[in-house]
Amino acid sequence: MSKSLKRVRRVLEDTGWETEIRETGEARTARMAADELGVEVDQIAKSIIFRGDTTGQALLFLTAGGNQVDVGKASALAGEPLGKADAALVRSQTGFAIGGVSPVGHLNPIRTWVDPRLLDFDVVWAAAGTPHHVFSFSPKDLLGLSDARAENFTVAL
């Protein structure tokens, strides 16, 4: 088991979350993950990381699978222009590789916003620290655990 997956599992266990971690196959898109899990595409929480151009910090936008981040809206919420986060920034600030960024278990605190579409579901799925593992959770619980804010920053695909 990878260190990243162990870290996510530990956070989930320490907080008492009732969850299931599943290994997935070749789920390169939200649609592929949803099909494999047998859920709606919007029940897949995509972790989109940007780099704040002013602060240089990684910023996390959890987006429903059928939506994409509107960079202008996201920038307004962050209070700074946003740029592409490279693999080194993502790894150093979150502890995860791109494709496996979990909403919980980051190495460093990270400012997080949640797509309100995710709150329409009792259960959603997100990366569990690797590109091939996901876990289920209540998005409302995530708001409290991660100090995330539900804000409108998306457009439908």
VOKOL-262454 format. One record per residue: residue in one letter; x, y, z of N, C-alpha, C in turn; residue number from 1. Coordinates in Angstrom, 1 decimal, decimal comma, m for minus. Layout:
<kepas>
{r a nc1 X nc2 Y nc3 Z cac1 X cac2 Y cac3 Z cc1 X cc2 Y cc3 Z k NUM}
...
</kepas>
This chain:
<kepas>
{r m nc1 0,8 nc2 m1,2 nc3 0,0 cac1 0,0 cac2 0,0 cac3 0,0 cc1 0,9 cc2 1,2 cc3 0,0 k 1}
{r s nc1 0,6 nc2 2,2 nc3 m0,9 cac1 1,4 cac2 3,4 cac3 m1,0 cc1 1,3 cc2 4,3 cc3 0,3 k 2}
{r k nc1 2,3 nc2 5,1 nc3 0,5 cac1 2,3 cac2 6,0 cac3 1,7 cc1 1,1 cc2 7,0 cc3 1,6 k 3}
{r s nc1 0,8 nc2 7,4 nc3 0,4 cac1 m0,3 cac2 8,4 cac3 0,2 cc1 m1,6 cc2 7,7 cc3 0,5 k 4}
{r l nc1 m1,8 nc2 6,5 nc3 0,1 cac1 m3,1 cac2 5,8 cac3 0,4 cc1 m3,2 cc2 5,6 cc3 1,9 k 5}
{r k nc1 m2,1 nc2 5,2 nc3 2,5 cac1 m2,1 cac2 5,0 cac3 4,0 cc1 m2,4 cc2 6,2 cc3 4,7 k 6}
{r r nc1 m1,9 nc2 7,4 nc3 4,2 cac1 m2,2 cac2 8,7 cac3 4,9 cc1 m3,6 cc2 9,0 cc3 4,8 k 7}
{r v nc1 m4,3 nc2 8,8 nc3 3,7 cac1 m5,7 cac2 9,1 cac3 3,5 cc1 m6,5 cc2 8,1 cc3 4,4 k 8}
{r r nc1 m6,2 nc2 6,9 nc3 4,4 cac1 m6,9 cac2 5,9 cac3 5,2 cc1 m6,8 cc2 6,3 cc3 6,7 k 9}
{r r nc1 m5,6 nc2 6,7 nc3 7,1 cac1 m5,4 cac2 7,1 cac3 8,5 cc1 m6,3 cc2 8,3 cc3 8,9 k 10}
{r v nc1 m6,3 nc2 9,3 nc3 8,0 cac1 m7,2 cac2 10,5 cac3 8,3 cc1 m8,6 cc2 10,1 cc3 8,4 k 11}
{r l nc1 m9,1 nc2 9,2 nc3 7,4 cac1 m10,5 cac2 8,8 cac3 7,5 cc1 m10,8 cc2 8,0 cc3 8,7 k 12}
{r e nc1 m9,9 nc2 7,1 nc3 9,1 cac1 m10,1 cac2 6,3 cac3 10,4 cc1 m10,1 cc2 7,2 cc3 11,6 k 13}
{r d nc1 m9,1 nc2 8,2 nc3 11,6 cac1 m9,0 cac2 9,0 cac3 12,8 cc1 m10,2 cc2 10,0 cc3 13,0 k 14}
{r t nc1 m10,8 nc2 10,3 nc3 11,9 cac1 m12,0 cac2 11,2 cac3 12,0 cc1 m13,3 cc2 10,4 cc3 12,2 k 15}
{r g nc1 m13,2 nc2 9,1 nc3 12,1 cac1 m14,4 cac2 8,3 cac3 12,3 cc1 m15,3 cc2 8,2 cc3 11,1 k 16}
{r w nc1 m14,8 nc2 8,6 nc3 10,0 cac1 m15,7 cac2 8,5 cac3 8,8 cc1 m16,0 cc2 7,1 cc3 8,4 k 17}
{r e nc1 m17,2 nc2 6,8 nc3 8,2 cac1 m17,6 cac2 5,5 cac3 7,6 cc1 m17,5 cc2 5,6 cc3 6,1 k 18}
{r t nc1 m16,5 nc2 4,9 nc3 5,6 cac1 m16,2 cac2 5,0 cac3 4,2 cc1 m15,7 cc2 3,7 cc3 3,6 k 19}
{r e nc1 m15,7 nc2 3,6 nc3 2,3 cac1 m15,2 cac2 2,5 cac3 1,6 cc1 m14,1 cc2 3,0 cc3 0,7 k 20}
{r i nc1 m12,9 nc2 2,3 nc3 0,7 cac1 m11,9 cac2 2,6 cac3 m0,3 cc1 m11,9 cc2 1,5 cc3 m1,3 k 21}
{r r nc1 m12,0 nc2 1,9 nc3 m2,6 cac1 m12,0 cac2 0,9 cac3 m3,7 cc1 m10,8 cc2 1,1 cc3 m4,6 k 22}
{r e nc1 m10,3 nc2 0,0 nc3 m5,1 cac1 m9,3 cac2 0,1 cac3 m6,2 cc1 m10,0 cc2 0,2 cc3 m7,5 k 23}
{r t nc1 m9,6 nc2 1,1 nc3 m8,3 cac1 m10,2 cac2 1,2 cac3 m9,7 cc1 m9,3 cc2 0,7 cc3 m10,7 k 24}
{r g nc1 m9,8 nc2 0,5 nc3 m11,9 cac1 m9,0 cac2 0,1 cac3 m13,0 cc1 m8,5 cc2 1,4 cc3 m13,7 k 25}
{r e nc1 m8,6 nc2 1,4 nc3 m15,0 cac1 m8,1 cac2 2,5 cac3 m15,8 cc1 m9,1 cc2 3,6 cc3 m16,0 k 26}
{r a nc1 m9,4 nc2 4,3 nc3 m14,9 cac1 m10,4 cac2 5,3 cac3 m14,8 cc1 m9,7 cc2 6,7 cc3 m15,0 k 27}
{r r nc1 m9,4 nc2 7,0 nc3 m16,3 cac1 m8,7 cac2 8,3 cac3 m16,5 cc1 m9,6 cc2 9,5 cc3 m16,6 k 28}
{r t nc1 m10,9 nc2 9,3 nc3 m16,7 cac1 m11,8 cac2 10,4 cac3 m16,7 cc1 m12,9 cc2 10,2 cc3 m15,6 k 29}
{r a nc1 m13,6 nc2 11,3 nc3 m15,3 cac1 m14,7 cac2 11,2 cac3 m14,4 cc1 m15,8 cc2 10,2 cc3 m14,9 k 30}
{r r nc1 m16,0 nc2 10,3 nc3 m16,2 cac1 m17,0 cac2 9,4 cac3 m16,8 cc1 m16,6 cc2 7,9 cc3 m16,6 k 31}
{r m nc1 m15,3 nc2 7,6 nc3 m16,9 cac1 m14,9 cac2 6,2 cac3 m16,7 cc1 m15,0 cc2 5,8 cc3 m15,3 k 32}
{r a nc1 m14,6 nc2 6,7 nc3 m14,3 cac1 m14,7 cac2 6,3 cac3 m12,9 cc1 m16,2 cc2 6,1 cc3 m12,5 k 33}
{r a nc1 m17,1 nc2 7,0 nc3 m13,0 cac1 m18,5 cac2 6,8 cac3 m12,7 cc1 m19,1 cc2 5,5 cc3 m13,2 k 34}
{r d nc1 m18,7 nc2 5,2 nc3 m14,4 cac1 m19,1 cac2 3,9 cac3 m15,0 cc1 m18,7 cc2 2,7 cc3 m14,2 k 35}
{r e nc1 m17,4 nc2 2,8 nc3 m13,8 cac1 m16,8 cac2 1,7 cac3 m13,0 cc1 m17,5 cc2 1,5 cc3 m11,7 k 36}
{r l nc1 m17,8 nc2 2,7 nc3 m11,0 cac1 m18,5 cac2 2,6 cac3 m9,7 cc1 m20,0 cc2 2,5 cc3 m9,8 k 37}
{r g nc1 m20,6 nc2 2,7 nc3 m10,9 cac1 m22,0 cac2 2,6 cac3 m11,1 cc1 m22,7 cc2 3,8 cc3 m10,5 k 38}
{r v nc1 m22,2 nc2 5,0 nc3 m10,6 cac1 m22,8 cac2 6,2 cac3 m10,1 cc1 m22,9 cc2 7,2 cc3 m11,2 k 39}
{r e nc1 m23,5 nc2 8,3 nc3 m10,9 cac1 m23,6 cac2 9,5 cac3 m11,8 cc1 m22,3 cc2 10,1 cc3 m11,9 k 40}
{r v nc1 m22,0 nc2 10,7 nc3 m13,1 cac1 m20,7 cac2 11,4 cac3 m13,3 cc1 m20,5 cc2 12,5 cc3 m12,3 k 41}
{r d nc1 m21,5 nc2 13,2 nc3 m11,9 cac1 m21,4 cac2 14,3 cac3 m11,0 cc1 m21,1 cc2 13,8 cc3 m9,5 k 42}
{r q nc1 m21,2 nc2 12,5 nc3 m9,3 cac1 m20,8 cac2 12,0 cac3 m8,0 cc1 m19,3 cc2 11,7 cc3 m7,9 k 43}
{r i nc1 m18,6 nc2 12,0 nc3 m8,9 cac1 m17,1 cac2 11,9 cac3 m8,9 cc1 m16,6 cc2 13,3 cc3 m8,6 k 44}
{r a nc1 m15,9 nc2 13,4 nc3 m7,5 cac1 m15,3 cac2 14,7 cac3 m7,1 cc1 m13,9 cc2 14,8 cc3 m7,7 k 45}
{r k nc1 m13,7 nc2 15,7 nc3 m8,7 cac1 m12,4 cac2 15,9 cac3 m9,3 cc1 m11,6 cc2 16,9 cc3 m8,5 k 46}
{r s nc1 m10,4 nc2 16,6 nc3 m8,2 cac1 m9,5 cac2 17,5 cac3 m7,4 cc1 m8,7 cc2 18,3 cc3 m8,5 k 47}
{r i nc1 m9,0 nc2 19,5 nc3 m8,6 cac1 m8,3 cac2 20,4 cac3 m9,6 cc1 m7,5 cc2 21,4 cc3 m8,8 k 48}
{r i nc1 m6,2 nc2 21,3 nc3 m9,0 cac1 m5,2 cac2 22,1 cac3 m8,3 cc1 m4,7 cc2 23,3 cc3 m9,2 k 49}
{r f nc1 m4,7 nc2 24,5 nc3 m8,7 cac1 m4,1 cac2 25,6 cac3 m9,4 cc1 m3,0 cc2 26,2 cc3 m8,5 k 50}
{r r nc1 m2,2 nc2 27,0 nc3 m9,1 cac1 m1,1 cac2 27,7 cac3 m8,4 cc1 m1,6 cc2 29,2 cc3 m8,3 k 51}
{r g nc1 m1,6 nc2 29,7 nc3 m7,1 cac1 m1,9 cac2 31,1 cac3 m6,9 cc1 m0,7 cc2 31,9 cc3 m7,5 k 52}
{r d nc1 m0,9 nc2 32,8 nc3 m8,5 cac1 0,2 cac2 33,5 cac3 m9,1 cc1 0,9 cc2 34,5 cc3 m8,1 k 53}
{r t nc1 0,1 nc2 35,0 nc3 m7,1 cac1 0,7 cac2 35,9 cac3 m6,1 cc1 1,4 cc2 35,2 cc3 m5,0 k 54}
{r t nc1 0,7 nc2 34,2 nc3 m4,5 cac1 1,3 cac2 33,5 cac3 m3,3 cc1 2,2 cc2 32,3 cc3 m3,6 k 55}
{r g nc1 2,0 nc2 31,7 nc3 m4,8 cac1 2,7 cac2 30,5 cac3 m5,2 cc1 2,2 cc2 29,3 cc3 m4,5 k 56}
{r q nc1 1,1 nc2 29,4 nc3 m3,8 cac1 0,5 cac2 28,2 cac3 m3,1 cc1 m0,4 cc2 27,4 cc3 m4,0 k 57}
{r a nc1 m0,5 nc2 26,2 nc3 m3,7 cac1 m1,5 cac2 25,3 cac3 m4,3 cc1 m2,9 cc2 25,6 cc3 m3,8 k 58}
{r l nc1 m3,9 nc2 25,6 nc3 m4,6 cac1 m5,3 cac2 25,9 cac3 m4,2 cc1 m6,1 cc2 24,7 cc3 m4,8 k 59}
{r l nc1 m7,0 nc2 24,2 nc3 m4,0 cac1 m7,8 cac2 23,0 cac3 m4,4 cc1 m9,2 cc2 23,4 cc3 m4,7 k 60}
{r f nc1 m9,7 nc2 23,0 nc3 m5,9 cac1 m11,1 cac2 23,2 cac3 m6,3 cc1 m11,7 cc2 21,8 cc3 m6,5 k 61}
{r l nc1 m12,6 nc2 21,3 nc3 m5,7 cac1 m13,3 cac2 20,0 cac3 m5,8 cc1 m14,5 cc2 20,2 cc3 m6,7 k 62}
{r t nc1 m14,5 nc2 19,6 nc3 m7,8 cac1 m15,4 cac2 19,8 cac3 m8,9 cc1 m16,2 cc2 18,6 cc3 m9,2 k 63}
{r a nc1 m17,5 nc2 18,7 nc3 m9,4 cac1 m18,4 cac2 17,6 cac3 m9,8 cc1 m17,9 cc2 17,1 cc3 m11,2 k 64}
{r g nc1 m17,9 nc2 15,8 nc3 m11,4 cac1 m17,4 cac2 15,2 cac3 m12,6 cc1 m17,9 cc2 15,8 cc3 m13,9 k 65}
{r g nc1 m19,1 nc2 16,3 nc3 m14,0 cac1 m19,6 cac2 16,8 cac3 m15,2 cc1 m19,4 cc2 18,3 cc3 m15,4 k 66}
{r n nc1 m18,7 nc2 18,9 nc3 m14,5 cac1 m18,4 cac2 20,3 cac3 m14,5 cc1 m16,9 cc2 20,6 cc3 m14,7 k 67}
{r q nc1 m16,5 nc2 21,8 nc3 m15,1 cac1 m15,1 cac2 22,2 cac3 m15,2 cc1 m15,0 cc2 23,5 cc3 m14,5 k 68}
{r v nc1 m13,8 nc2 23,8 nc3 m14,0 cac1 m13,5 cac2 25,0 cac3 m13,3 cc1 m13,5 cc2 26,2 cc3 m14,3 k 69}
{r d nc1 m14,3 nc2 27,3 nc3 m13,9 cac1 m14,2 cac2 28,5 cac3 m14,7 cc1 m13,1 cc2 29,3 cc3 m14,0 k 70}
{r v nc1 m11,9 nc2 29,5 nc3 m14,7 cac1 m10,8 cac2 30,0 cac3 m14,0 cc1 m11,0 cc2 31,5 cc3 m13,5 k 71}
{r g nc1 m11,8 nc2 32,2 nc3 m14,3 cac1 m12,1 cac2 33,6 cac3 m13,8 cc1 m12,9 cc2 33,6 cc3 m12,5 k 72}
{r k nc1 m13,9 nc2 32,7 nc3 m12,3 cac1 m14,6 cac2 32,6 cac3 m11,1 cc1 m13,7 cc2 32,1 cc3 m10,0 k 73}
{r a nc1 m12,9 nc2 31,1 nc3 m10,3 cac1 m12,0 cac2 30,6 cac3 m9,3 cc1 m11,0 cc2 31,6 cc3 m8,8 k 74}
{r s nc1 m10,5 nc2 32,4 nc3 m9,7 cac1 m9,5 cac2 33,4 cac3 m9,4 cc1 m10,1 cc2 34,5 cc3 m8,5 k 75}
{r a nc1 m11,4 nc2 34,8 nc3 m8,8 cac1 m12,1 cac2 35,8 cac3 m7,9 cc1 m12,2 cc2 35,3 cc3 m6,5 k 76}
{r l nc1 m12,6 nc2 34,0 nc3 m6,4 cac1 m12,7 cac2 33,4 cac3 m5,0 cc1 m11,3 cc2 33,4 cc3 m4,3 k 77}
{r a nc1 m10,3 nc2 33,0 nc3 m5,0 cac1 m9,0 cac2 32,9 cac3 m4,4 cc1 m8,4 cc2 34,3 cc3 m4,1 k 78}
{r g nc1 m8,8 nc2 35,3 nc3 m4,8 cac1 m8,3 cac2 36,7 cac3 m4,6 cc1 m7,0 cc2 36,9 cc3 m5,2 k 79}
{r e nc1 m6,7 nc2 36,1 nc3 m6,2 cac1 m5,4 cac2 36,2 cac3 m7,0 cc1 m5,5 cc2 35,5 cc3 m8,3 k 80}
{r p nc1 m4,7 nc2 35,9 nc3 m9,3 cac1 m4,7 cac2 35,2 cac3 m10,6 cc1 m4,3 cc2 33,8 cc3 m10,3 k 81}
{r l nc1 m4,8 nc2 32,9 nc3 m11,1 cac1 m4,4 cac2 31,5 cac3 m11,0 cc1 m3,7 cc2 31,0 cc3 m12,2 k 82}
{r g nc1 m2,7 nc2 30,1 nc3 m12,0 cac1 m1,9 cac2 29,5 cac3 m13,1 cc1 m1,9 cc2 28,0 cc3 m12,9 k 83}
{r k nc1 m1,3 nc2 27,4 nc3 m13,9 cac1 m1,2 cac2 25,9 cac3 m13,8 cc1 m0,3 cc2 25,5 cc3 m12,7 k 84}
{r a nc1 m0,7 nc2 24,5 nc3 m11,9 cac1 0,1 cac2 23,9 cac3 m10,9 cc1 0,9 cc2 22,7 cc3 m11,5 k 85}
{r d nc1 2,2 nc2 22,8 nc3 m11,5 cac1 3,0 cac2 21,7 cac3 m12,0 cc1 3,1 cc2 20,5 cc3 m11,0 k 86}
{r a nc1 3,6 nc2 19,4 nc3 m11,5 cac1 3,6 cac2 18,2 cac3 m10,7 cc1 4,4 cc2 18,4 cc3 m9,4 k 87}
{r a nc1 5,5 nc2 19,1 nc3 m9,5 cac1 6,4 cac2 19,3 cac3 m8,3 cc1 5,6 cc2 20,1 cc3 m7,3 k 88}
{r l nc1 4,9 nc2 21,2 nc3 m7,6 cac1 4,1 cac2 22,0 cac3 m6,7 cc1 3,0 cc2 21,1 cc3 m6,0 k 89}
{r v nc1 2,3 nc2 20,4 nc3 m6,8 cac1 1,2 cac2 19,5 cac3 m6,3 cc1 1,8 cc2 18,5 cc3 m5,3 k 90}
{r r nc1 2,9 nc2 17,8 nc3 m5,7 cac1 3,5 cac2 16,8 cac3 m4,8 cc1 4,0 cc2 17,5 cc3 m3,5 k 91}
{r s nc1 4,7 nc2 18,6 nc3 m3,6 cac1 5,3 cac2 19,2 cac3 m2,4 cc1 4,3 cc2 19,8 cc3 m1,5 k 92}
{r q nc1 3,2 nc2 20,3 nc3 m2,0 cac1 2,3 cac2 20,9 cac3 m1,1 cc1 1,2 cc2 20,0 cc3 m0,6 k 93}
{r t nc1 0,8 nc2 19,0 nc3 m1,4 cac1 m0,3 cac2 18,1 cac3 m1,0 cc1 0,2 cc2 16,7 cc3 m0,6 k 94}
{r g nc1 1,4 nc2 16,3 nc3 m1,1 cac1 1,9 cac2 15,0 cac3 m0,9 cc1 1,3 cc2 13,9 cc3 m1,8 k 95}
{r f nc1 0,6 nc2 14,4 nc3 m2,8 cac1 0,0 cac2 13,4 cac3 m3,7 cc1 0,5 cc2 13,7 cc3 m5,1 k 96}
{r a nc1 0,4 nc2 12,7 nc3 m6,0 cac1 0,7 cac2 12,9 cac3 m7,4 cc1 m0,5 cc2 13,3 cc3 m8,1 k 97}
{r i nc1 m0,3 nc2 14,1 nc3 m9,2 cac1 m1,5 cac2 14,5 cac3 m10,0 cc1 m2,2 cc2 13,2 cc3 m10,4 k 98}
{r g nc1 m3,5 nc2 13,3 nc3 m10,3 cac1 m4,4 cac2 12,1 cac3 m10,6 cc1 m4,8 cc2 11,3 cc3 m9,4 k 99}
{r g nc1 m4,1 nc2 11,6 nc3 m8,3 cac1 m4,4 cac2 10,9 cac3 m7,0 cc1 m4,7 cc2 11,9 cc3 m5,9 k 100}
{r v nc1 m4,8 nc2 13,2 nc3 m6,1 cac1 m5,0 cac2 14,2 cac3 m5,1 cc1 m6,3 cc2 14,0 cc3 m4,4 k 101}
{r s nc1 m6,2 nc2 13,6 nc3 m3,1 cac1 m7,4 cac2 13,4 cac3 m2,2 cc1 m7,9 cc2 14,7 cc3 m1,7 k 102}
{r p nc1 m9,1 nc2 14,8 nc3 m1,3 cac1 m9,6 cac2 16,0 cac3 m0,6 cc1 m9,1 cc2 16,1 cc3 0,8 k 103}
{r v nc1 m8,6 nc2 15,0 nc3 1,4 cac1 m8,1 cac2 15,0 cac3 2,7 cc1 m6,7 cc2 14,4 cc3 2,8 k 104}
{r g nc1 m6,0 nc2 14,6 nc3 3,9 cac1 m4,7 cac2 14,0 cac3 4,1 cc1 m3,5 cc2 14,7 cc3 3,4 k 105}
{r h nc1 m3,7 nc2 16,0 nc3 3,2 cac1 m2,6 cac2 16,8 cac3 2,6 cc1 m1,4 cc2 16,9 cc3 3,6 k 106}
{r l nc1 m0,2 nc2 17,0 nc3 3,0 cac1 0,9 cac2 17,3 cac3 3,9 cc1 0,9 cc2 18,6 cc3 4,5 k 107}
{r n nc1 0,3 nc2 19,6 nc3 3,8 cac1 0,3 cac2 21,0 cac3 4,2 cc1 m1,2 cc2 21,5 cc3 4,1 k 108}
{r p nc1 m1,6 nc2 22,4 nc3 5,0 cac1 m3,0 cac2 23,0 cac3 4,8 cc1 m3,1 cc2 23,5 cc3 3,4 k 109}
{r i nc1 m4,3 nc2 23,4 nc3 2,9 cac1 m4,6 cac2 23,9 cac3 1,5 cc1 m5,9 cc2 24,6 cc3 1,5 k 110}
{r r nc1 m6,0 nc2 25,7 nc3 0,9 cac1 m7,3 cac2 26,4 cac3 0,7 cc1 m8,1 cc2 25,6 cc3 m0,3 k 111}
{r t nc1 m9,4 nc2 25,3 nc3 0,1 cac1 m10,2 cac2 24,4 cac3 m0,7 cc1 m11,6 cc2 25,0 cc3 m0,9 k 112}
{r w nc1 m12,1 nc2 24,8 nc3 m2,1 cac1 m13,5 cac2 25,2 cac3 m2,5 cc1 m14,2 cc2 24,0 cc3 m3,0 k 113}
{r v nc1 m15,5 nc2 23,8 nc3 m2,8 cac1 m16,2 cac2 22,7 cac3 m3,2 cc1 m17,4 cc2 23,2 cc3 m4,2 k 114}
{r d nc1 m17,5 nc2 22,5 nc3 m5,3 cac1 m18,5 cac2 22,8 cac3 m6,2 cc1 m19,9 cc2 22,4 cc3 m5,6 k 115}
{r p nc1 m20,8 nc2 23,4 nc3 m5,5 cac1 m22,1 cac2 23,1 cac3 m4,8 cc1 m22,9 cc2 21,9 cc3 m5,4 k 116}
{r r nc1 m22,6 nc2 21,6 nc3 m6,7 cac1 m23,3 cac2 20,4 cac3 m7,3 cc1 m23,0 cc2 19,1 cc3 m6,5 k 117}
{r l nc1 m21,8 nc2 19,0 nc3 m5,9 cac1 m21,5 cac2 17,8 cac3 m5,1 cc1 m22,4 cc2 17,7 cc3 m3,9 k 118}
{r l nc1 m22,9 nc2 18,8 nc3 m3,4 cac1 m23,8 cac2 18,8 cac3 m2,2 cc1 m25,2 cc2 18,2 cc3 m2,5 k 119}
{r d nc1 m25,5 nc2 18,0 nc3 m3,8 cac1 m26,8 cac2 17,5 cac3 m4,2 cc1 m26,8 cc2 16,0 cc3 m3,9 k 120}
{r f nc1 m25,7 nc2 15,3 nc3 m3,5 cac1 m25,6 cac2 13,9 cac3 m3,4 cc1 m25,3 cc2 13,6 cc3 m1,9 k 121}
{r d nc1 m25,8 nc2 12,4 nc3 m1,5 cac1 m25,5 cac2 11,9 cac3 m0,1 cc1 m24,1 cc2 11,4 cc3 m0,1 k 122}
{r v nc1 m23,7 nc2 10,8 nc3 m1,2 cac1 m22,4 cac2 10,1 cac3 m1,3 cc1 m21,7 cc2 10,5 cc3 m2,6 k 123}
{r v nc1 m20,5 nc2 10,9 nc3 m2,5 cac1 m19,6 cac2 11,1 cac3 m3,7 cc1 m18,3 cc2 10,4 cc3 m3,6 k 124}
{r w nc1 m17,6 nc2 10,3 nc3 m4,6 cac1 m16,3 cac2 9,5 cac3 m4,6 cc1 m15,2 cc2 10,4 cc3 m5,1 k 125}
{r a nc1 m14,0 nc2 10,3 nc3 m4,4 cac1 m12,8 cac2 11,1 cac3 m4,8 cc1 m11,6 cc2 10,2 cc3 m4,7 k 126}
{r a nc1 m10,5 nc2 10,7 nc3 m5,2 cac1 m9,2 cac2 10,0 cac3 m5,2 cc1 m8,8 cc2 9,8 cc3 m3,7 k 127}
{r a nc1 m8,2 nc2 8,7 nc3 m3,5 cac1 m7,8 cac2 8,3 cac3 m2,1 cc1 m6,3 cc2 8,3 cc3 m2,0 k 128}
{r g nc1 m5,6 nc2 9,2 nc3 m2,7 cac1 m4,2 cac2 9,3 cac3 m2,6 cc1 m3,4 cc2 8,7 cc3 m3,7 k 129}
{r t nc1 m4,1 nc2 7,9 nc3 m4,6 cac1 m3,4 cac2 7,3 cac3 m5,8 cc1 m4,3 cc2 7,5 cc3 m7,0 k 130}
{r p nc1 m3,8 nc2 7,4 nc3 m8,2 cac1 m4,7 cac2 7,4 cac3 m9,4 cc1 m5,6 cc2 6,2 cc3 m9,5 k 131}
{r h nc1 m5,4 nc2 5,2 nc3 m8,7 cac1 m6,2 cac2 4,0 cac3 m8,8 cc1 m7,0 cc2 3,6 cc3 m7,6 k 132}
{r h nc1 m7,2 nc2 4,5 nc3 m6,6 cac1 m8,0 cac2 4,3 cac3 m5,4 cc1 m8,9 cc2 5,5 cc3 m5,2 k 133}
{r v nc1 m10,1 nc2 5,1 nc3 m4,8 cac1 m11,1 cac2 6,2 cac3 m4,5 cc1 m11,8 cc2 5,8 cc3 m3,2 k 134}
{r f nc1 m12,4 nc2 6,8 nc3 m2,6 cac1 m13,2 cac2 6,6 cac3 m1,4 cc1 m14,5 cc2 7,3 cc3 m1,5 k 135}
{r s nc1 m15,5 nc2 6,8 nc3 m0,8 cac1 m16,8 cac2 7,5 cac3 m0,7 cc1 m16,9 cc2 8,3 cc3 0,5 k 136}
{r f nc1 m17,7 nc2 9,4 nc3 0,4 cac1 m17,9 cac2 10,3 cac3 1,6 cc1 m19,1 cc2 11,1 cc3 1,3 k 137}
{r s nc1 m19,6 nc2 11,7 nc3 2,4 cac1 m20,6 cac2 12,7 cac3 2,4 cc1 m20,0 cc2 14,1 cc3 2,1 k 138}
{r p nc1 m20,4 nc2 14,8 nc3 1,0 cac1 m19,8 cac2 16,1 cac3 0,8 cc1 m20,0 cc2 17,1 cc3 1,9 k 139}
{r k nc1 m21,1 nc2 17,0 nc3 2,6 cac1 m21,4 cac2 17,9 cac3 3,7 cc1 m20,4 cc2 17,7 cc3 4,8 k 140}
{r d nc1 m20,0 nc2 16,4 nc3 5,1 cac1 m19,0 cac2 16,2 cac3 6,1 cc1 m17,7 cc2 16,7 cc3 5,7 k 141}
{r l nc1 m17,4 nc2 16,7 nc3 4,4 cac1 m16,1 cac2 17,2 cac3 3,9 cc1 m16,0 cc2 18,7 cc3 4,2 k 142}
{r l nc1 m17,0 nc2 19,4 nc3 4,1 cac1 m17,0 cac2 20,9 cac3 4,3 cc1 m16,4 cc2 21,2 cc3 5,7 k 143}
{r g nc1 m16,9 nc2 20,4 nc3 6,7 cac1 m16,4 cac2 20,6 cac3 8,1 cc1 m15,0 cc2 20,1 cc3 8,3 k 144}
{r l nc1 m14,7 nc2 18,9 nc3 7,8 cac1 m13,4 cac2 18,4 cac3 8,0 cc1 m12,2 cc2 19,2 cc3 7,3 k 145}
{r s nc1 m12,5 nc2 19,7 nc3 6,1 cac1 m11,4 cac2 20,3 cac3 5,3 cc1 m11,5 cc2 21,8 cc3 5,4 k 146}
{r d nc1 m12,4 nc2 22,4 nc3 6,1 cac1 m12,6 cac2 23,8 cac3 6,2 cc1 m12,8 cc2 24,4 cc3 4,8 k 147}
{r a nc1 m13,4 nc2 23,6 nc3 3,9 cac1 m13,7 cac2 24,0 cac3 2,6 cc1 m14,9 cc2 24,9 cc3 2,5 k 148}
{r r nc1 m15,0 nc2 25,7 nc3 1,5 cac1 m16,2 cac2 26,5 cac3 1,2 cc1 m16,9 cc2 26,1 cc3 0,0 k 149}
{r a nc1 m18,2 nc2 26,0 nc3 0,0 cac1 m19,0 cac2 25,7 cac3 m1,2 cc1 m19,3 cc2 27,0 cc3 m1,9 k 150}
{r e nc1 m18,8 nc2 27,1 nc3 m3,1 cac1 m18,9 cac2 28,3 cac3 m3,9 cc1 m19,1 cc2 27,9 cc3 m5,4 k 151}
{r n nc1 m19,7 nc2 28,8 nc3 m6,1 cac1 m19,9 cac2 28,6 cac3 m7,5 cc1 m18,7 cc2 29,0 cc3 m8,3 k 152}
{r f nc1 m18,0 nc2 28,1 nc3 m8,8 cac1 m16,8 cac2 28,4 cac3 m9,6 cc1 m16,7 cc2 27,5 cc3 m10,9 k 153}
{r t nc1 m17,8 nc2 26,9 nc3 m11,3 cac1 m17,8 cac2 25,9 cac3 m12,4 cc1 m18,7 cc2 26,3 cc3 m13,5 k 154}
{r v nc1 m18,5 nc2 25,6 nc3 m14,6 cac1 m19,4 cac2 25,6 cac3 m15,8 cc1 m19,6 cc2 24,2 cc3 m16,2 k 155}
{r a nc1 m20,7 nc2 23,8 nc3 m16,7 cac1 m21,0 cac2 22,5 cac3 m17,2 cc1 m20,2 cc2 22,2 cc3 m18,4 k 156}
{r l nc1 m19,7 nc2 20,9 nc3 m18,5 cac1 m19,0 cac2 20,5 cac3 m19,7 cc1 m19,9 cc2 20,3 cc3 m20,9 k 157}
</kepas>
